[in-house]
Amino acid sequence: MKEKLIAMMDRYLELLVANDPSKLPVTNNIKITENGYPIQLGQGLFETASEITYRQYIPDAATGQIVLYGVALETMKLANFLVRLKVENDLISEIETIIAREGTASIMNPASMKEPKPIYNAVLDPAERTPRDQMIAAAESYFNCIEDNTARVPFHPECNRTANGQQTTNTGPVPLSCLGQFEKKIFAYITKVRNRRYIIVDEDKGIVFGVFMMDVPARKEHFDLFPLPMDRLPVHMITPHTIYLAELFKIVKGQIRQIEALMFNTTLGAHSGWPDKK
């Protein structure tokens, strides 16, 4: 089943860069969104994509879904994107696309994305695996602690996070670890994480994938603990907004070992267009 899902995604991408959805096998009542807005088949990225330069597959045979982290060439620019397909009876019934384009995200480096990190596809030994509910609880603690500015997150000591192709932990002018960032409360500018959707949970590989909306009211005091002064931050980061976030967690022995994020900034209060679920 996973092979069939990957084949369906490859077919989707082939037609995407051909800008031709006419041969895509879809249901009559297909639901499609792009960056949270309902669109028709053939609109959006289907009109602009010309090449896919990076692919990271996350198939889930149990739910008939497959997620792809990718990089697309649109006109003359690279963009980080994610697409989720739901397949029922060999027909696509849902297409969800999230795109981070230049100027819409505080962090972007799509050109750096060459090969997926092997850690995400590695099957864990039975002793390293974590029950489904505990995996979701670990991811929930991550977002709960963003909201309440605490650090009760089960991070692995070697945890790292990458967002839109750029490493965001243990690097830069203030090289903090995953746990260190929470201890320093640098996410205090994010006041709420809502519309939480845990879409794929794979116990064998220790994978949790979901989509989330993080609200940033952008009050000055919320940035007091950020490692850079406000006058050095891009204007869209200090303007009221919501961070539209897709996040992949690798969990080993109950600890968050690696994180891969795709995100962009949108209107404060925006919704993904899909209902919350766990």
Summary of the structure (lengths in Angstrom):
residues: 278
radius of gyration: 18.3
end to end distance: 22.3
largest distance: 53.3
contacts: 862
relative contact order: 0.16
helix: 22%
strand: 40%
